[in-house]
Amino acid sequence: MWAGKDKVHGRAYVDALVKAGFDKTAMQVTEDYSTVGNPAETLQFSVRWNDGQCLIGQVGPETGKPVTTVLPGLADGTCLLGDTRDIDW
């Protein structure tokens, strides 16, 4: 994804994870644009597995190379804190 034209679009990462077999309903992604309409400097995406672990990724012009990690999920069943996009496409 990072090498392609959609490297800073959350939907591209969600679609790639779905294609790899992950459940879209277990995903979160942050906005592609800031609250004033500028492209996001970074975007985060996550997917929660059945065992409660979360694959979390961060990409964007300010991160350099993509960064990923696996961490325990949050108590509320999510992976990311704060506002995330509805994945309804």
C-alpha positions as CSV (number, residue, x, y, z in Angstrom):
1,M,0.0,0.0,0.0
2,W,2.7,2.5,1.0
3,A,4.3,2.4,-2.5
4,G,1.0,3.1,-4.2
5,K,-1.0,6.3,-5.0
6,D,-3.5,5.6,-2.2
7,K,-0.8,5.4,0.5
8,V,-2.5,8.0,2.8
9,H,-6.1,6.9,2.3
10,G,-7.6,4.8,5.1
11,R,-9.9,3.0,2.8
12,A,-7.0,1.5,0.8
13,Y,-5.6,-0.1,4.0
14,V,-9.0,-1.4,5.1
15,D,-9.7,-2.8,1.7
16,A,-6.2,-4.5,1.6
17,L,-6.8,-6.0,5.1
18,V,-10.2,-7.3,4.0
19,K,-8.6,-8.8,0.9
20,A,-6.1,-10.5,3.2
21,G,-9.0,-12.1,5.1
22,F,-9.5,-9.8,8.1
23,D,-13.0,-8.9,9.3
24,K,-13.9,-5.3,8.3
25,T,-16.3,-5.0,11.2
26,A,-13.3,-5.4,13.6
27,M,-11.4,-2.5,12.0
28,Q,-10.9,1.1,12.9
29,V,-9.3,3.9,10.8
30,T,-8.7,7.6,11.4
31,E,-9.7,10.4,9.0
32,D,-7.7,11.1,5.8
33,Y,-8.1,14.8,6.4
34,S,-7.7,17.2,9.4
35,T,-10.6,19.1,10.8
36,V,-9.6,22.1,8.6
37,G,-9.5,20.0,5.4
38,N,-5.7,19.4,5.1
39,P,-4.4,16.0,4.3
40,A,-3.7,14.1,7.5
41,E,0.0,14.0,8.5
42,T,-0.5,10.5,9.7
43,L,-3.3,8.0,9.7
44,Q,-3.9,5.0,11.9
45,F,-5.7,1.8,11.2
46,S,-6.4,-1.3,13.3
47,V,-8.0,-4.7,13.3
48,R,-8.9,-6.7,16.4
49,W,-8.5,-10.5,16.4
50,N,-10.7,-13.0,18.3
51,D,-8.0,-13.3,21.0
52,G,-8.4,-9.6,21.8
53,Q,-5.1,-8.6,20.2
54,C,-4.9,-5.6,17.9
55,L,-2.8,-5.1,14.8
56,I,-2.2,-1.4,14.7
57,G,-0.6,0.5,11.8
58,Q,0.4,4.1,11.3
59,V,1.3,5.6,7.9
60,G,1.7,9.1,6.5
61,P,4.2,11.7,5.3
62,E,5.3,12.4,8.9
63,T,6.0,8.8,9.9
64,G,8.6,8.0,7.2
65,K,8.1,4.3,6.7
66,P,4.9,2.5,7.8
67,V,4.9,1.4,11.4
68,T,3.0,-1.6,12.7
69,T,2.7,-3.4,16.0
70,V,0.5,-5.9,17.8
71,L,-0.9,-4.8,21.2
72,P,-3.7,-5.9,23.6
73,G,-7.1,-4.5,22.7
74,L,-8.8,-1.9,24.9
75,A,-11.4,-2.9,27.5
76,D,-14.3,-1.5,25.4
77,G,-13.5,-3.9,22.5
78,T,-11.7,-1.3,20.3
79,C,-8.1,-0.8,19.4
80,L,-7.7,2.9,18.9
81,L,-8.5,5.8,21.2
82,G,-10.3,8.9,20.0
83,D,-12.5,9.5,16.9
84,T,-12.3,7.1,14.0
85,R,-14.2,6.9,10.7
86,D,-17.3,4.8,10.1
87,I,-16.3,2.0,7.8
88,D,-19.5,1.8,5.8
89,W,-18.2,1.5,2.3
